[in-house]
Amino acid sequence: MTTISTMQFRVRTAAVLTAPLRCTALFKPRLLTSPIRVLRVSCSSHALPARAINKATFSSTNLTRCLSSATATNTTNRVKKLRKLMKCAQYNLTAFVIPSEDAHQSEYVAECDERRAYISGFTGSAGLAIITHDSAVLFTDGRYFLQASQQLDSNWKLMKAGLPNVPTWQEYLVKNIPAGSRIGIDPLVFTAADAAMLEVELPKVGSTLVSVPNLVDLIREDRPSRPARKLMTLTTATTGRNHSEKILQLRQQLKKRGVVGCVISGLDEIAWLFNMRGSDVHCNPVFFAFTIISQDNIRLYLQDRSVSNEVRDHLGDHVQICPYDAVYADLKKLSKQLKANNQKMLLGVRTNLAIATALGKENIIIDRSPIMDAKAIKNKTELEGMRQCHLRDAAAVIRYFAWLEKQLEQGVILDEADGAERLQQFRIEQKGYVGPSFDTISSTGPNGAIIHYKPEKPTASIIDPNLVYLCDSGGQYVDGTTDVTRTLHFRTPSAHEKRCFTRVLQGHIAIDTCIFPEGTTGYLLDILSRRALWSDGLDFRHGTGHGVGAFLNVHEGPHGCGARLAFNEVPLAPGMILTNEPGYYEDGEFGIRIENVLIVREVKTRHRFDNKRYYGFEHITFVPIQTRLIERSLLSRDEIQWINQYQSECLKKVSPFLKEGELALEWLKREAVSI
């Protein structure tokens, strides 16, 4: 699953799957209840049994396009209501800013927090909306230009962030909004860091930043309640360390930084620290919480409905459980103590403005959370869990590809949502499976060029075997998190498709095989994934890789690999997990991406210049790369050797997870071949 490269938005999975696929039944996955739908070649909506369909002859006509997925939502009334609130005497706002994130600055949010999607109709995972009295603009990055252009109605203007002459949203507020404006924000969903920057720049044009209640919530009549589902406690058999050890390490870090304590609001950080998981956010095993930690006190703020005796026993007497909504009042009380004692608290860079304001800006230091750094380096138990779950996950993905190929050969008509649903069924059969790690990107032909495309019935496109098929998917397992992308063609790809695929593959191999000195960041490695594409004048508009949690969020910082300067802040280190996913996308034609998950490891080199350690990667994804799409003449001897060795690894490692004689094993033997 791709990450951003051209603007500073964090990725968030957008709309939800059909009910049986939701992660709400996190600990008891259900078999899918809806059968695979079979359509007539004429695109009729009436289902026919598979046996009633004769083998169909597909062509590269508009069969796929006749079921195009994205449609615009009429936002006229929503925008009108919001503007009415903005103009009322109570608020008197010139503009209102609506980011994607929630109060925890999550890149994935619960349905009750999908404010930007509600007001704009754009359901992509990253974006920010700004509404004034006479305009509405939406900023998003290159992954979503196509999707946003389809989903935004005439009320909105799309701002293609990262392109020449397109301002950042911060620049837009300063330079495009009239001078002397009152710009409204909800401090619960706005970071203290962003607010601090704007509070410096806006006064230069006579404008002010104004904290108000979230106006979208006030006009949203059908807003769901905040989920508070059952919590899951983990043992050291899966985490490798108990939460008391982690808290001790955190306190040592706080002491080194000269602060009395910290406030943690990141949901994945809290879940990792306390060795607990939840299901409050779609596809992410997290729960709504805050925590305040000092050298002698731990307060964990949870929703009452989610707290069980098992949770209390797991946490122990040294963790004080408090009501979730009480955190801001407690921070205000704490602020007086901090000021009296001249002490400071540490806040992470993603902390919201409301927390910073409650503590008092003179009482805080904003810096990267030490939990992010600790969480990024997986221990031996977590690494082994990641290796094992990826093998089981590979078996599920291989079963799906074998099944899909067979169905298409037999002329069964399937749409992209059918494919995603069937893949989910194969994963459910795997040991330790909890749910998807993000909504499956099952895309045929031109939909593959919509980088974070999500198929939904009844508008999902028919899978055409004459077109390129891209499938990006992942699973949450009790021992790890997976994310894998493969690009397939079920008939005969064109010479251009093969050349593009091979250039992407060369970039993938370059990252997989690189060796680099300690201190190297993903920012410095990113060029390797693009070099082969650049030689043909091609490129892609997303990052090369992102961190992955261990039974946690599929996108995890603080490290990554991409062209953004943010990826130059944290060097890669042994134990980190990183995806390797270069791609290429032609609007209206096809999308190509190849993604494996890697572990950073130390490697032995002939020399050690400057006495530095040198690092490389261990790939733990084992799904064969389709040789039908490879143009062998473009490859070097070393690249061919890598492909042949990787295919052999896939066969050796995944075969034990498949049954002799089953379709999937035969497919694996046929596909995991040398070139």
Phi, psi and omega in degrees: 000132192279160174243169184281150176231341190248356177205163187267063169249142174269148185283139175221127176300136188272243189291169188266161174284176175298157191311315182295344182265353183295153180278009183294331175268056193300321188262350177227077183300136181260151170292146182291139186268338183270129181288162175295129184271135178247126183250156171290155179298336179283004180071025174296150180274359180275134181276146173234147174297151185303324184292342182274357183256122175283162181299123185267153175257114181270151171225164181275047178270206184270022179302316178294315186293339183291345177240046179301147194267315191273132177228153183281143174263136178284109183256010186305310182293322180296313180295320179299315179296320180296316180296325178297318177295318180301322185278344184295156186300331182296326183247313176051057184257142172276325182214154176227132184257132184232096177281176180277335193279167177257194182293346180256008183055040179286144173278343172244132184233157175288162183302325181294342182255010181277064185285314180296321178295321181295313187284332186256336187084352179274122186256009177299165188279351181218136178168165178214134181251144174231124181243130173244187181294333185227011178211158175216121182237149177232124177265131171209169186262179189300338178293338191240010180303314181295309183299316181295321180296333178275327187267338180280134177270189188291350177286344192243150171245130180274127176255110185275089186300140179095344178276158181302141176068013175256118182289160168288165180294330177293316177297323180298317180297325182279318190260334185257336176277138183306145177299149180079021184274155170257114185254117185271140175221155170267113184296344178288333185243010181246133183285149176298326181294316178296318180298319181298319180294316181291328179291346173271317187278320184297319179300338179296336177247015176078011181263160180227151176266127187239123177277127180221166172298160181289111185293331178295319177299325183289333180261352185270099185288332185257023183296125180292160176284162180286127181292149177215073187271170184302139179266151180244130177261143182247149177258171180292348177297333178250332183266336180082341180213145177275165187290335178295320177295319180295318180293323176299315179296320178299315180297324177295320178294319179297320180296319179296328182274358176073030178242155183278340181181192181211157171247124180249124179243345179293124186295321180290328177294317180293316179300317180293315185298318185262006180054049176227157177224160180217194179213036181282339181240131183308124175071004180234125185280059183236172182218156182285125184193159166230160172216141174244122184235127173238186181289340183229011183208142176228121175243126178244118184264113184233157172284132187306322185295339184267354186266121179244172176298325178299319179295316180297318179295320181296316183287324181085173184290339184282353177252119179271120180271126183235160178295138183306317185282356183271358189295320184290321177295320179293325178294323177296320177295318181296327182301323179294320178294317180299316181294319181295326183259004181055046180248162181229150176250148177268131173241139176291160183295343180263008183290142183283161184295326181298321178293314180299320180292319180297321179284334185095122186297337178281352184253009187232157169235128179258122181203172179296136182296132177296338178292324179300317180293316181294319182293329183291330180268104182285142176276178185300320180295315180295318180296318179292323175298319178296319179298315184291318182291331177291329176292315178295321180294322178299321178298320179294316181294320179294320176299320180295312182297321178296316179297314183297315179301317180296316180299316181292323177298326181276000177082012178289134182265118182234144173260174186297325179291324174301317180298313180299322181292319180292321177299320177300320179298318179295324178290320180304330181287348184276145179299134175078008181286136182248317181173177178290150177270349171190167179294129183298132175265092178254107191223133180247140175055234185297336179293338176295339179280348172274102200300322176246049180295143176228114181284138177220140175285146006264013187261358180299146182279152174292136177284112183263117183293348177274358181243160177294137179242125179246129179231115178242119186208169178194166182227152170261124177239158181296342180247009177165181182230137183241159179200114185219138175233134172227147178244129185232159169224128187266358176232238182242109180289155178284164179299323180292317178298318180295319180295316179296316179300317183293322177296320176297317180298321179297321176295321178298315180296321181298319178291314183301324188260358186289150174236136189214153181283156175303146184096353180281138179257165175295334176300321182285333181275341187306322183301331181298324182286344185253346188304313181294320177297316181300328181296339175254010181073029182243165181193181175218154189257040174215170180292161178280330182194160180224160174290160179228135179282163175262102190051050179212201184300140181288338171251122184221135175262189006270357184269170177177184180223115182182181185273353178286143179298336178301332180282359178261005184273327186237116179294151174288142184217153180305136181099344176286149175253137182215137174275157178233101190215065172293162181203179172207141187221129175248115182305130178079001184234293185196167172228146180229132174207141176232121186228126170238160173259135184240152170249129175286132181218158175280141179236155178271132177239161182297323179231167176226081183302133182060020180059031180272152170280155178236143186238160175209199184233149169244118178277140183238007174262132185226069173241124186305151175266130186291118183286339179301332183267001184267132171262098189300328185295341180276347190268148173277170178299318180295322179294319177297317179299319179299313181301312182297320179292319180296317179299319178297319177299317180302314181296315183293317188278328186263336181309318180298343180267001179241155183268142178300129178093347181282156184304319183297319180293320177296321178296317180299315180297325181283325185271329183275062185244160176283163178246000000 
